[in-house]
Amino acid sequence: MTSDQKLVLKDVPSWSEVEKIIGTLIRRHKQGSVSLRDLCIEGLLATTGIRTSELLALRKEDFDFNQCLVTVRQLKKKGEFVRQTVMSDDLKPYLEEYMKGVRGSRPAFKLTRRQVLNITHRYTAEIIGRPIRNHAFRHAYAIRILEKTRDLELCRRLIGHSELETVKIYLDFAIGDRAKEVGDAISIKRQAMNDD
């Protein structure tokens, strides 16, 4: 996303919706109605901030289960760019189980971008009542990271943007989380109003 593009919040799931989607998929997987592959795909998109192309490039060796890290490879004009992102503790056992079935250095998910989008549309429409794009998970992740860490540079590194300016777009959406904090900081204490 470039700095002149507008992020439309209604297109981005709230973090509570993300939690509902992934929680429901975990429950349905345990019941046998959602495949392990689909759970891992949706879980990775929602909890790592990776792009669909990056998801499809993942290989077994990109998962470090000891340190809960995922190595993400992104092709750039000047070659390959590599970053690491954090794996969700909630998703880790399912990813470990799924990766046992992945052989050699083949892609972990042998699907097309369209197939991944269809999976996302299907489950998000069922669970939250509207289909969302894969990239909307990326925006939700970035907003969540900024809300919780308040660290632009960390967010930039986790989602793989080269420019800090691009990440600043998310600040407008994360500022709501800080309204109470700012309000508390500038409030006049009752004691000061009563001292006269």
Contacts in CASP RR format, 6 or more apart in sequence:
PFRMAT RR
TARGET T0000
AUTHOR 0000-0000-0000
METHOD contacts of the structure
MODEL  1
MTSDQKLVLKDVPSWSEVEKIIGTLIRRHKQGSVSLRDLCIEGLLATTGI
RTSELLALRKEDFDFNQCLVTVRQLKKKGEFVRQTVMSDDLKPYLEEYMK
GVRGSRPAFKLTRRQVLNITHRYTAEIIGRPIRNHAFRHAYAIRILEKTR
DLELCRRLIGHSELETVKIYLDFAIGDRAKEVGDAISIKRQAMNDD
1 7 0 8 1.000
1 166 0 8 1.000
1 169 0 8 1.000
2 166 0 8 1.000
3 163 0 8 1.000
3 165 0 8 1.000
3 166 0 8 1.000
3 168 0 8 1.000
3 169 0 8 1.000
5 169 0 8 1.000
7 139 0 8 1.000
7 169 0 8 1.000
7 170 0 8 1.000
7 172 0 8 1.000
7 173 0 8 1.000
9 173 0 8 1.000
11 132 0 8 1.000
11 133 0 8 1.000
11 136 0 8 1.000
11 139 0 8 1.000
12 132 0 8 1.000
12 136 0 8 1.000
12 139 0 8 1.000
12 140 0 8 1.000
12 143 0 8 1.000
12 173 0 8 1.000
13 21 0 8 1.000
13 124 0 8 1.000
13 128 0 8 1.000
13 132 0 8 1.000
13 136 0 8 1.000
13 137 0 8 1.000
13 140 0 8 1.000
14 140 0 8 1.000
15 140 0 8 1.000
15 143 0 8 1.000
15 144 0 8 1.000
15 147 0 8 1.000
17 128 0 8 1.000
17 140 0 8 1.000
18 46 0 8 1.000
18 47 0 8 1.000
18 137 0 8 1.000
18 140 0 8 1.000
18 141 0 8 1.000
18 144 0 8 1.000
20 127 0 8 1.000
20 128 0 8 1.000
21 42 0 8 1.000
21 46 0 8 1.000
21 123 0 8 1.000
21 124 0 8 1.000
21 127 0 8 1.000
21 128 0 8 1.000
22 42 0 8 1.000
22 43 0 8 1.000
22 46 0 8 1.000
22 47 0 8 1.000
22 90 0 8 1.000
22 91 0 8 1.000
23 90 0 8 1.000
24 123 0 8 1.000
24 127 0 8 1.000
25 34 0 8 1.000
25 38 0 8 1.000
25 39 0 8 1.000
25 42 0 8 1.000
25 43 0 8 1.000
25 123 0 8 1.000
25 127 0 8 1.000
26 39 0 8 1.000
26 90 0 8 1.000
26 94 0 8 1.000
28 34 0 8 1.000
29 35 0 8 1.000
29 36 0 8 1.000
29 39 0 8 1.000
29 94 0 8 1.000
34 123 0 8 1.000
36 94 0 8 1.000
36 97 0 8 1.000
36 98 0 8 1.000
37 98 0 8 1.000
37 109 0 8 1.000
38 119 0 8 1.000
38 123 0 8 1.000
39 94 0 8 1.000
40 91 0 8 1.000
40 94 0 8 1.000
40 95 0 8 1.000
40 98 0 8 1.000
40 108 0 8 1.000
40 109 0 8 1.000
41 55 0 8 1.000
41 109 0 8 1.000
41 111 0 8 1.000
41 116 0 8 1.000
41 119 0 8 1.000
41 120 0 8 1.000
42 119 0 8 1.000
42 120 0 8 1.000
42 123 0 8 1.000
43 88 0 8 1.000
43 91 0 8 1.000
44 50 0 8 1.000
44 55 0 8 1.000
44 58 0 8 1.000
44 70 0 8 1.000
44 91 0 8 1.000
44 95 0 8 1.000
45 52 0 8 1.000
45 55 0 8 1.000
45 116 0 8 1.000
45 120 0 8 1.000
45 134 0 8 1.000
45 137 0 8 1.000
45 138 0 8 1.000
46 137 0 8 1.000
46 140 0 8 1.000
46 141 0 8 1.000
47 87 0 8 1.000
47 88 0 8 1.000
47 90 0 8 1.000
47 91 0 8 1.000
47 141 0 8 1.000
48 70 0 8 1.000
48 72 0 8 1.000
48 85 0 8 1.000
48 86 0 8 1.000
48 87 0 8 1.000
48 88 0 8 1.000
48 141 0 8 1.000
49 85 0 8 1.000
49 137 0 8 1.000
49 138 0 8 1.000
49 141 0 8 1.000
49 142 0 8 1.000
49 158 0 8 1.000
49 159 0 8 1.000
50 58 0 8 1.000
50 70 0 8 1.000
50 72 0 8 1.000
50 85 0 8 1.000
50 138 0 8 1.000
51 74 0 8 1.000
51 134 0 8 1.000
51 135 0 8 1.000
51 138 0 8 1.000
52 113 0 8 1.000
52 116 0 8 1.000
52 117 0 8 1.000
52 134 0 8 1.000
52 135 0 8 1.000
53 74 0 8 1.000
53 113 0 8 1.000
54 72 0 8 1.000
54 73 0 8 1.000
54 74 0 8 1.000
55 109 0 8 1.000
55 116 0 8 1.000
56 107 0 8 1.000
56 109 0 8 1.000
56 111 0 8 1.000
56 113 0 8 1.000
56 116 0 8 1.000
57 72 0 8 1.000
57 73 0 8 1.000
57 74 0 8 1.000
57 107 0 8 1.000
58 70 0 8 1.000
58 72 0 8 1.000
58 73 0 8 1.000
58 107 0 8 1.000
58 108 0 8 1.000
58 109 0 8 1.000
59 102 0 8 1.000
59 104 0 8 1.000
59 105 0 8 1.000
59 106 0 8 1.000
59 107 0 8 1.000
59 108 0 8 1.000
60 99 0 8 1.000
60 102 0 8 1.000
60 104 0 8 1.000
60 105 0 8 1.000
60 106 0 8 1.000
60 108 0 8 1.000
61 71 0 8 1.000
61 105 0 8 1.000
62 70 0 8 1.000
62 71 0 8 1.000
62 72 0 8 1.000
62 73 0 8 1.000
62 108 0 8 1.000
63 69 0 8 1.000
63 70 0 8 1.000
63 71 0 8 1.000
63 87 0 8 1.000
63 95 0 8 1.000
63 96 0 8 1.000
63 99 0 8 1.000
64 70 0 8 1.000
64 71 0 8 1.000
65 87 0 8 1.000
65 92 0 8 1.000
65 95 0 8 1.000
65 96 0 8 1.000
68 86 0 8 1.000
68 87 0 8 1.000
68 89 0 8 1.000
68 92 0 8 1.000
69 84 0 8 1.000
69 85 0 8 1.000
69 86 0 8 1.000
69 87 0 8 1.000
70 84 0 8 1.000
70 85 0 8 1.000
70 86 0 8 1.000
70 87 0 8 1.000
71 82 0 8 1.000
71 83 0 8 1.000
71 84 0 8 1.000
72 82 0 8 1.000
72 83 0 8 1.000
72 84 0 8 1.000
72 85 0 8 1.000
72 160 0 8 1.000
73 80 0 8 1.000
73 81 0 8 1.000
73 82 0 8 1.000
74 80 0 8 1.000
74 81 0 8 1.000
74 82 0 8 1.000
74 83 0 8 1.000
74 160 0 8 1.000
75 81 0 8 1.000
81 160 0 8 1.000
83 157 0 8 1.000
83 158 0 8 1.000
83 160 0 8 1.000
85 158 0 8 1.000
85 159 0 8 1.000
86 158 0 8 1.000
87 95 0 8 1.000
98 108 0 8 1.000
99 108 0 8 1.000
102 108 0 8 1.000
109 116 0 8 1.000
111 119 0 8 1.000
116 134 0 8 1.000
117 133 0 8 1.000
117 134 0 8 1.000
120 131 0 8 1.000
120 132 0 8 1.000
120 133 0 8 1.000
120 134 0 8 1.000
120 137 0 8 1.000
121 131 0 8 1.000
121 132 0 8 1.000
122 131 0 8 1.000
124 130 0 8 1.000
124 131 0 8 1.000
124 132 0 8 1.000
125 131 0 8 1.000
138 159 0 8 1.000
139 170 0 8 1.000
141 158 0 8 1.000
141 159 0 8 1.000
142 155 0 8 1.000
142 159 0 8 1.000
142 167 0 8 1.000
142 170 0 8 1.000
143 170 0 8 1.000
143 173 0 8 1.000
143 174 0 8 1.000
145 151 0 8 1.000
145 154 0 8 1.000
145 155 0 8 1.000
145 158 0 8 1.000
145 159 0 8 1.000
146 152 0 8 1.000
146 155 0 8 1.000
146 167 0 8 1.000
146 170 0 8 1.000
146 171 0 8 1.000
146 174 0 8 1.000
147 174 0 8 1.000
147 177 0 8 1.000
149 155 0 8 1.000
150 174 0 8 1.000
150 178 0 8 1.000
152 164 0 8 1.000
152 167 0 8 1.000
152 168 0 8 1.000
152 171 0 8 1.000
153 164 0 8 1.000
155 167 0 8 1.000
155 170 0 8 1.000
156 163 0 8 1.000
156 164 0 8 1.000
156 166 0 8 1.000
156 167 0 8 1.000
159 167 0 8 1.000
161 167 0 8 1.000
END
